[in-house]
Amino acid sequence: MLEGVKLARKIGGNPALAQFELEIMPGAAVEDDQLADVIASNLASQGHPTATAPIGGPQDSWAVVDSHGAPKGIDALRAADASIMPVAPSVATNPTTIMIAERIAEAVYATDGTLGGVPVLEIAAPGGRGYWLAQSPEPGDSRSP
């Protein structure tokens, strides 16, 4: 990070760029030996972190979870969030994460008709746009369809 800021300063110091105010913060008064402290005190995560535990096949040494969201070496657990994306998408992460969760839920449901051993109902979504999976009510529950 420090070397990148130093390089940006060098590029910004080019006479062809003199008409632009390129360094707003920390400013030219901050010497190179103080930059590390300025950088450390101003670091923050921006956006939506993704791809921290990527999905992949059995031969992929970087993969943390398989195509069904199961972490390697752990049974009866699924990861269905933005962390399993192999790379950060160029679109909003929210709908992408929802799609991942739906696909993993469908895959798990397809194996034995349950979600993690919990029986589910398929309920038609409004407007005929597919189905929702919901936990089955107890027998005799008034919410039963």
N, CA and C of each residue as an Amber inpcrd file, in Angstrom:
protein
   435
   0.8330000  -1.1700000   0.0000000   0.0000000   0.0000000   0.0000000
   0.8880000   1.2480000   0.0000000   1.9130000   1.2380000   0.8320000
   2.8200000   2.3780000   0.9290000   3.4940000   2.6450000  -0.4160000
   3.9820000   1.5900000  -1.0510000   4.6500000   1.7700000  -2.3440000
   3.6690000   2.2790000  -3.4000000   2.4120000   1.8490000  -3.3180000
   1.3950000   2.3310000  -4.2570000   1.1130000   3.8120000  -4.0960000
   1.0500000   4.2880000  -2.8580000   0.8360000   5.7190000  -2.6040000
   2.0380000   6.5200000  -3.0890000   3.2380000   6.0030000  -2.8490000
   4.4430000   6.6920000  -3.3210000   4.4500000   6.7870000  -4.8500000
   4.0560000   5.6970000  -5.5160000   3.9980000   5.7010000  -6.9790000
   2.9420000   6.6940000  -7.4740000   1.7790000   6.7180000  -6.8120000
   0.7280000   7.6590000  -7.2020000   1.2160000   9.0980000  -7.0420000
   1.9520000   9.3700000  -5.9920000   2.5200000  10.7160000  -5.7930000
   3.5040000  11.0550000  -6.9150000   4.3170000  10.0870000  -7.2830000
   5.3030000  10.3210000  -8.3490000   4.5940000  10.6270000  -9.6680000
   3.5670000   9.8430000  -9.9820000   2.8090000  10.0680000 -11.2180000
   2.1030000  11.4230000 -11.1570000   1.4840000  11.7140000  -9.9990000
   0.7810000  12.9850000  -9.8300000   1.6990000  14.1880000  -9.8890000
   2.9800000  13.9980000  -9.6220000   3.9430000  15.0910000  -9.6670000
   4.4300000  15.4220000 -11.0630000   3.9730000  14.7040000 -12.0570000
   4.3500000  14.9530000 -13.4370000   3.8860000  16.3490000 -13.8460000
   4.7560000  17.1480000 -14.4640000   4.3710000  18.5120000 -14.8550000
   3.1210000  18.5700000 -15.7410000   2.8810000  17.5390000 -16.5240000
   1.6960000  17.5310000 -17.3910000   0.3990000  17.4880000 -16.5810000
   0.4870000  17.0760000 -15.3120000  -0.6990000  16.9910000 -14.4520000
  -0.7680000  18.1300000 -13.4370000   0.1280000  19.1000000 -13.5470000
   0.2390000  20.1710000 -12.5600000  -1.0410000  20.9890000 -12.4150000
  -1.8510000  21.0630000 -13.4530000  -3.0800000  21.8730000 -13.3900000
  -4.1660000  21.2320000 -12.5320000  -4.0110000  19.9710000 -12.1850000
  -5.0120000  19.2530000 -11.4030000  -4.5910000  19.1440000  -9.9340000
  -5.5550000  19.2390000  -9.0450000  -5.2720000  19.0100000  -7.6270000
  -5.4870000  17.5130000  -7.3810000  -4.4290000  16.7490000  -7.4810000
  -4.5380000  15.2980000  -7.4280000  -4.4290000  14.7380000  -6.0090000
  -3.6360000  15.3600000  -5.1690000  -3.4860000  14.8280000  -3.8140000
  -4.2560000  15.7180000  -2.8410000  -5.4180000  15.2430000  -2.4780000
  -6.2620000  15.9800000  -1.5450000  -5.8790000  15.6280000  -0.1150000
  -5.5570000  14.3580000   0.1100000  -5.2330000  13.8760000   1.4440000
  -4.1680000  12.7950000   1.3060000  -3.1000000  12.7630000   2.0200000
  -2.7900000  13.5480000   3.2010000  -2.2070000  14.9170000   2.8870000
  -1.8370000  15.1580000   1.6580000  -1.2540000  16.4480000   1.3020000
   0.2540000  16.3540000   1.1930000   0.8140000  17.2770000   0.4200000
   2.2480000  17.2590000   0.1390000   3.1000000  17.4660000   1.3890000
   2.5230000  18.0620000   2.4380000   3.2930000  18.3050000   3.6640000
   3.6530000  17.0160000   4.3880000   2.9330000  15.9460000   4.1260000
   3.2220000  14.6560000   4.7700000   4.3460000  13.9790000   3.9930000
   5.4290000  13.7570000   4.6800000   6.6090000  13.1370000   4.0640000
   6.4170000  11.6310000   3.9470000   7.2340000  11.0280000   3.0930000
   7.1590000   9.5860000   2.8660000   7.2680000   8.7700000   4.1510000
   8.0990000   9.2080000   5.0980000   8.2750000   8.4330000   6.3240000
   7.0340000   8.4770000   7.2310000   6.1000000   9.4010000   6.9920000
   4.8690000   9.4940000   7.7770000   3.6920000   8.8170000   7.0700000
   3.8800000   8.4720000   5.8080000   2.7790000   7.9190000   5.0130000
   2.2170000   6.6260000   5.5920000   3.0540000   5.7450000   6.0880000
   2.5770000   4.4610000   6.6160000   1.5600000   4.6810000   7.7240000
   1.8110000   5.6600000   8.5990000   0.8670000   5.9540000   9.6810000
  -0.4400000   6.5220000   9.1320000  -0.3410000   7.3950000   8.1420000
  -1.5400000   7.9890000   7.5360000  -2.3680000   6.9040000   6.8550000
  -1.7120000   6.0300000   6.1350000  -2.4210000   4.9440000   5.4460000
  -3.1130000   4.0420000   6.4640000  -2.3860000   3.6150000   7.4880000
  -2.9490000   2.7030000   8.4940000  -4.1440000   3.3170000   9.2070000
  -4.1290000   4.6110000   9.4360000  -5.2340000   5.2430000  10.1640000
  -6.4240000   5.5590000   9.2730000  -6.3030000   5.3260000   7.9680000
  -7.3910000   5.6440000   7.0510000  -7.8960000   4.4460000   6.2480000
  -7.4610000   3.2510000   6.5870000  -7.9240000   2.0640000   5.8700000
  -9.3360000   1.6960000   6.3020000 -10.1470000   1.2900000   5.3570000
 -11.5100000   0.8490000   5.6440000 -11.9640000  -0.0690000   4.5230000
 -12.8500000  -0.9650000   4.8450000 -13.4400000  -1.8390000   3.8400000
 -14.5810000  -1.0940000   3.1650000 -14.6330000  -1.1560000   1.8740000
 -15.7010000  -0.4980000   1.1200000 -16.4570000  -1.5480000   0.3220000
 -17.7220000  -1.2860000   0.0960000 -18.4970000  -2.1920000  -0.7220000
 -18.9060000  -3.4390000   0.0270000 -18.9970000  -4.5120000  -0.6930000
 -19.4840000  -5.7700000  -0.1510000 -18.4170000  -6.8380000  -0.3430000
 -17.7260000  -7.2210000   0.7280000 -16.6820000  -8.2470000   0.5800000
 -17.2550000  -9.5510000   0.0070000 -16.5520000 -10.1060000  -0.9330000
 -16.9570000 -11.3600000  -1.5620000 -15.7280000 -12.2230000  -1.7840000
 -15.9750000 -13.4580000  -2.1780000 -14.9170000 -14.3730000  -2.6160000
 -13.8650000 -14.6570000  -1.5440000 -14.2820000 -14.7160000  -0.2860000
 -13.3350000 -15.0090000   0.7860000 -13.2590000 -16.5020000   1.1050000
 -14.2540000 -17.2760000   0.6680000 -14.2800000 -18.7310000   0.8730000
 -14.8540000 -19.3570000  -0.3910000 -14.1010000 -19.3160000  -1.5050000
 -14.6580000 -19.6360000  -2.8110000 -15.1470000 -21.0710000  -3.0010000
 -16.1540000 -21.1650000  -3.8630000 -16.7410000 -22.4340000  -4.2680000
 -15.8390000 -23.0620000  -5.3380000 -15.8170000 -24.3620000  -5.4270000
 -15.0140000 -25.0190000  -6.4540000 -15.1690000 -26.5300000  -6.4100000
 -14.5370000 -27.1840000  -7.3440000 -14.6100000 -28.6330000  -7.4400000
 -13.6530000 -29.3260000  -6.4920000 -13.7120000 -30.6490000  -6.4530000
 -12.8820000 -31.4120000  -5.5220000 -11.3800000 -31.2650000  -5.7740000
 -10.9840000 -30.9680000  -6.9990000  -9.5610000 -30.8340000  -7.3180000
  -9.0420000 -29.4070000  -7.1340000  -9.9270000 -28.4850000  -6.8100000
  -9.5560000 -27.0830000  -6.6480000  -9.0320000 -26.8480000  -5.2340000
  -7.7330000 -26.6460000  -5.1140000  -7.1280000 -26.5080000  -3.7820000
  -7.5310000 -25.2050000  -3.0920000  -7.9720000 -24.2060000  -3.8400000
  -8.3980000 -22.9380000  -3.2490000  -9.8400000 -22.9820000  -2.7760000
 -10.6100000 -23.9360000  -3.2600000 -12.0340000 -24.0000000  -2.9260000
 -12.2450000 -24.3690000  -1.4580000 -13.1520000 -23.6620000  -0.8200000
 -13.4910000 -23.9240000   0.5740000 -14.7830000 -24.7180000   0.6540000
 -15.6950000 -24.4820000  -0.3150000 -16.9710000 -25.1980000  -0.3470000
 -17.1630000 -25.8490000  -1.7080000 -18.0140000 -26.8980000  -1.7370000
 -18.3100000 -27.5560000  -3.0050000 -19.4920000 -26.8680000  -3.6930000
 -19.9480000 -27.4230000  -4.8150000 -21.0090000 -26.7870000  -5.5930000
 -22.3560000 -26.7620000  -4.8810000 -22.4840000 -27.4590000  -3.7780000
 -23.7190000 -27.4310000  -2.9830000 -23.5390000 -26.5890000  -1.7230000
 -22.4360000 -25.8630000  -1.6370000 -22.2020000 -24.9850000  -0.4930000
 -21.7000000 -25.6860000   0.7500000 -21.3300000 -26.9600000   0.6250000
 -20.8540000 -27.7070000   1.7890000 -19.3650000 -27.4430000   2.0010000
 -18.9840000 -26.9060000   3.1620000 -17.5610000 -26.6990000   3.4360000
 -16.8170000 -28.0390000   3.4630000 -15.6210000 -28.0490000   2.9310000
 -14.8330000 -29.2850000   2.8930000 -14.6210000 -29.8080000   4.3040000
 -14.9510000 -31.0690000   4.5190000 -14.7070000 -31.7240000   5.7870000
 -15.7600000 -31.4950000   6.8560000 -16.8580000 -30.7990000   6.5280000
 -17.9080000 -30.5520000   7.5160000 -19.2410000 -31.0330000   6.9450000
 -19.8900000 -31.9430000   7.6450000 -21.1830000 -32.4530000   7.2030000
 -22.3140000 -31.5910000   7.7560000 -23.4470000 -31.6150000   7.0930000
 -24.6890000 -30.9780000   7.5430000 -24.5560000 -29.4680000   7.7540000
 -23.7450000 -28.8130000   6.9310000 -23.6220000 -27.3580000   6.9860000
 -23.5350000 -26.8570000   5.5530000 -24.1630000 -25.7400000   5.2720000
 -24.0810000 -25.1330000   3.9510000 -23.7560000 -23.6540000   4.0970000
 -22.8990000 -23.1610000   3.2310000 -22.5980000 -21.7270000   3.1480000
 -23.2930000 -21.2170000   1.8970000 -24.1350000 -20.2380000   2.0480000
 -24.8820000 -19.7000000   0.9110000 -24.8750000 -18.1770000   1.0000000
 -23.7030000 -17.6100000   0.8960000 -23.5840000 -16.1540000   0.9750000
 -22.5400000 -15.6690000  -0.0290000 -22.2400000 -14.3820000  -0.0030000
 -21.3190000 -13.7940000  -0.9800000 -19.8910000 -14.2990000  -0.8340000
 -19.5530000 -14.8880000   0.3020000 -18.1740000 -15.3450000   0.4980000
 -17.8050000 -16.4800000  -0.4450000 -18.7830000 -17.2490000  -0.9230000
 -18.4530000 -18.4090000  -1.7590000 -18.3210000 -18.0780000  -3.2390000
 -18.5610000 -16.8260000  -3.6180000 -18.3600000 -16.4440000  -5.0200000
 -16.8730000 -16.6060000  -5.3440000 -16.5370000 -17.2430000  -6.4670000
 -15.1180000 -17.4170000  -6.8010000 -14.4080000 -16.0870000  -7.0530000
 -15.1340000 -15.1250000  -7.6240000 -14.6090000 -13.7740000  -7.8680000
 -15.7210000 -12.7840000  -7.5730000 -15.3660000 -11.5470000  -7.2990000
 -16.3810000 -10.5170000  -7.0600000 -17.1400000 -10.2560000  -8.3580000
 -18.4770000 -10.2500000  -8.3120000 -19.2430000 -10.0170000  -9.5350000
 -19.1930000  -8.5500000  -9.9530000 -19.4690000  -8.2970000 -11.2210000
 -19.4800000  -6.9160000 -11.7070000 -20.8690000  -6.2990000 -11.5740000
 -21.7600000  -7.0020000 -10.9070000 -23.1170000  -6.5130000 -10.6560000
 -23.3380000  -6.4740000  -9.1490000 -24.5110000  -5.9890000  -8.7430000
 -24.8280000  -5.9190000  -7.3150000 -24.7160000  -7.3000000  -6.6750000
 -24.1590000  -7.3420000  -5.4740000 -23.9700000  -8.6350000  -4.8110000
 -25.2590000  -9.1820000  -4.2030000 -26.2250000  -8.3260000  -3.8740000
 -27.4490000  -8.8050000  -3.2320000 -28.2110000  -9.8090000  -4.1000000
 -28.6200000  -9.4750000  -5.3410000 -29.3510000 -10.4780000  -6.1270000
 -28.5100000 -11.7050000  -6.4520000 -27.2130000 -11.5150000  -6.6140000
 -26.3240000 -12.6480000  -6.8810000 -26.2990000 -13.5930000  -5.6830000
 -26.2420000 -13.0400000  -4.4890000 -26.2350000 -13.8470000  -3.2660000
 -27.5670000 -14.5570000  -3.0890000 -28.6690000 -13.8830000  -3.3780000
 -29.9940000 -14.5110000  -3.2880000 -30.0690000 -15.6960000  -4.2440000
 -29.5720000 -15.5290000  -5.4580000 -29.5910000 -16.6230000  -6.4400000
 -28.7550000 -17.8030000  -5.9510000 -27.5840000 -17.5200000  -5.3840000
 -26.7360000 -18.5930000  -4.8480000 -27.4920000 -19.3470000  -3.7540000
 -28.0960000 -18.6180000  -2.8280000 -28.8300000 -19.2460000  -1.7210000
 -29.9900000 -20.0830000  -2.2370000 -30.7150000 -19.5750000  -3.2230000
 -31.8350000 -20.3390000  -3.7840000 -31.3540000 -21.6160000  -4.4580000
 -30.2790000 -21.5230000  -5.2210000 -29.7500000 -22.7160000  -5.9070000
 -29.2690000 -23.7670000  -4.9010000 -28.5800000 -23.3330000  -3.8720000
 -28.0950000 -24.2870000  -2.8790000 -29.2670000 -24.9010000  -2.1240000
 -30.2690000 -24.1010000  -1.7660000 -31.4530000 -24.6370000  -1.0820000
 -32.1550000 -25.6610000  -1.9580000 -32.2920000 -25.3610000  -3.2530000
 -32.9330000 -26.3080000  -4.1740000 -32.1260000 -27.5970000  -4.2900000
 -30.8110000 -27.4820000  -4.3490000 -29.9660000 -28.6740000  -4.4650000
 -30.0610000 -29.5360000  -3.2220000 -30.0380000 -28.9180000  -2.0550000
 -30.1430000 -29.6760000  -0.8070000 -31.5280000 -30.3000000  -0.7110000
 -32.5560000 -29.5420000  -1.0500000 -33.9360000 -30.0300000  -1.0070000
 -34.1210000 -31.2110000  -1.9550000 -33.4860000 -31.1540000  -3.1090000
 -33.6530000 -32.2060000  -4.1100000 -33.0850000 -33.5450000  -3.6580000
 -32.1560000 -33.5600000  -2.7100000 -31.5330000 -34.8200000  -2.3040000
 -32.4760000 -35.7070000  -1.5090000 -33.2910000 -35.1320000  -0.6020000
 -34.1810000 -35.9870000   0.1910000 -35.5300000 -35.3450000   0.5120000
 -35.8550000 -34.2360000  -0.1360000 -37.1460000 -33.5990000   0.1040000
 -37.1980000 -32.7880000   1.3890000 -36.0410000 -32.5630000   1.9940000
 -35.9970000 -31.7490000   3.2070000 -34.9040000 -30.7100000   3.0530000
 -34.9060000 -29.7420000   3.9080000 -33.7920000 -28.7950000   4.0070000
 -33.0900000 -29.1060000   5.3120000 -32.0010000 -29.8040000   5.2270000
 -31.2670000 -30.1780000   6.4260000 -32.0580000 -31.0620000   7.3650000
 -32.9030000 -31.9310000   6.7970000 -33.7070000 -32.8260000   7.6200000
 -35.0350000 -32.2320000   8.0530000 -35.2790000 -30.9550000   7.7620000
 -36.5460000 -30.3120000   8.1150000 -37.4770000 -30.4060000   6.9100000
 -38.6520000 -31.0710000   7.0670000 -39.5820000 -31.1650000   5.9430000
 -40.0120000 -29.7770000   5.4810000 -40.2100000 -29.6340000   4.1810000
 -40.6110000 -28.3430000   3.6220000 -41.8250000 -28.4830000   2.7310000
 -42.4820000 -27.3840000   2.5080000 -43.5880000 -27.2970000   1.5680000
 -43.1480000 -26.4580000   0.3870000 -43.6300000 -26.7700000  -0.7890000
 -43.4220000 -25.8910000  -1.9290000 -44.6690000 -25.0350000  -2.0350000
 -44.5000000 -23.7280000  -1.9830000 -45.6160000 -22.7970000  -2.0350000
 -45.4390000 -21.9520000  -3.2890000 -46.4970000 -21.8760000  -4.1170000
 -46.4080000 -21.0820000  -5.3370000 -46.1490000 -19.6270000  -4.9740000
 -45.1560000 -19.0320000  -5.6210000 -44.8270000 -17.6290000  -5.3770000
 -45.8660000 -16.7420000  -6.0410000 -46.0810000 -15.5290000  -5.5350000
 -47.0470000 -14.6080000  -6.1400000 -46.7500000 -14.3790000  -7.6150000
 -47.7980000 -14.3090000  -8.4010000 -47.6360000 -14.0470000  -9.8240000
 -47.1340000 -15.2380000 -10.6120000 -47.1160000 -16.4250000 -10.0180000
 -46.6770000 -17.6210000 -10.7260000 -45.2060000 -17.5960000 -11.0970000
 -44.3780000 -16.8980000 -10.3200000 -42.9600000 -16.7650000 -10.6380000
 -42.1250000 -17.8150000  -9.9330000 -42.5390000 -19.0420000  -9.9210000
 -41.7490000 -20.0860000  -9.2880000 -42.3250000 -20.5000000  -7.9530000
 -41.4760000 -21.0710000  -7.1070000 -41.9090000 -21.5990000  -5.8230000
 -41.0130000 -21.1100000  -4.7130000 -41.5980000 -21.0250000  -3.5390000
 -40.8200000 -20.7750000  -2.3310000 -40.7390000 -22.0860000  -1.5850000
 -39.6820000 -22.2740000  -0.8580000 -39.5810000 -23.4220000   0.0180000
 -39.7830000 -22.9100000   1.4370000 -40.6610000 -23.5660000   2.1700000
 -40.9530000 -23.1160000   3.5320000 -40.9740000 -24.3120000   4.4620000
 -40.6850000 -24.0700000   5.7280000 -40.7300000 -25.1440000   6.7040000
 -42.1650000 -25.6090000   6.8460000 -42.3560000 -26.9190000   6.8880000
 -43.6980000 -27.4820000   7.0490000 -44.2520000 -27.1650000   8.4200000
 -45.5270000 -26.7780000   8.4960000 -46.1350000 -26.5860000   9.8110000
 -46.3370000 -27.9220000  10.4970000 -46.4760000 -27.8750000  11.7920000
 -46.7520000 -29.0790000  12.5430000 -48.1250000 -29.6320000  12.1400000
 -48.3460000 -30.9370000  12.2260000 -49.6650000 -31.4920000  11.8920000
 -50.7430000 -30.8160000  12.7280000 -51.8320000 -30.4300000  12.0590000
 -52.9290000 -29.7740000  12.7350000 -52.7750000 -28.2820000  12.8580000
 -51.6390000 -27.7430000  12.4070000 -51.4020000 -26.2970000  12.4700000
 -52.3940000 -25.6060000  11.5470000 -53.0130000 -24.5250000  12.0010000
 -54.0280000 -23.8330000  11.2200000 -53.4260000 -23.1640000   9.9740000
 -52.1050000 -23.0000000   9.9430000 -51.4730000 -22.3960000   8.7700000
 -51.2440000 -23.4080000   7.6620000 -51.5860000 -24.6610000   7.9020000
 -51.3640000 -25.7060000   6.9110000 -52.2220000 -25.4520000   5.6870000
 -51.6690000 -25.5760000   4.4810000 -52.4510000 -25.3280000   3.2680000
 -53.5210000 -26.3810000   3.0410000
